[in-house]
Amino acid sequence: MSICNICRDDKPCIEQYVIPEVLCGYYYINTVCETCYENVIASVDRLLISHKLIQYKIDQLKHQIDSPLLLDIYDEEEYTNKETDSDEFQFSNSLIMKLCKRHDISLHNEIWKEERVTKVAGSIQRELLLDNRKYKMSLLKMAYLFAVHTIDGYFHDPDAIVISNILSNIDFIELKDRNIVRDLSKSSLWNTLNTDCENHYFILLSGKDGLFCFIRLFDVFDVVVHLSKKSYNLPSPIVGVNDAINQVFYKKSLKEYMNGLFKPTNGIQS
């Protein structure tokens, strides 16, 4: 028996993905029970996966993905409308994104769900619903589990207990009220780290205001998760990288990661 990181009960735990497999996730843990996986993890991950921008990214990466979750999603009625596979529909996806950027409508804090797709006089008409919080539950789950598996003692932090309760109860109201997950669409942090648009990145950073996890998911979401008001004595910020090319997840100190960006080449030694 082991303690489930979500419900905190002594239960048999199973291996599962921290980053959804359908998003080319290669980060696995075995500290979540099967009940929480079925009732919590799969549920909140689906909300992220159904985000319009994530769907657009998945379409670009279909040839790289072999996931039952992908098949489940695309088997559902809302994703099997024959119009959704047409060139015209795909063009409308890109047009929506361009229009939103032109009018400064944030794409980072909205989940897009198709309500109705119809074809009138040879043209596609689309009605969309927006929800400004649900996809953030999945990002909170990723940040929380990354911290639990990286920082000794964090699991017993009072704020960690609050977060695990939010996840266990899938409590969107509490998540919104606490404002734990915040957008970083204007951050220059990721340019400094020379990130790749096909990868996912995590950075754990502790300072006077507490413990934070910065997440970049593909080149779609940039968020910061306030994990604790308590400061942790980290020798260096910790970077986690989901490397899509090498199909591996690894952790390094920020110093080690930055040194790797500037490795000597052509036989030149530093």
Secondary structure, DSSP 8 states (H G I E B T S, - for coil): -EE-TTT--EE-EEEEESS-GGGT---EEEEEEHHHIIIIIHHHHHHHHTSHHHHHHHHHHGGG---HHHHHHHHSGGG--GGGGSHHHHHHHHHHHHHHHHTT--SSS-EEEEEEEEEETTEEEEEEEEESSTTHHHHHHHHHHHHHTTSTTGGGSHHHHHHHHHHHHT-HHHHHHHT-EEE-TT--HHHHTT--TTSEEEEEEEETTEEEEEEEETTTEEEEEEEESS----SS-EEEEEETTTTEEEEEEHHHHHHHHT---TT---
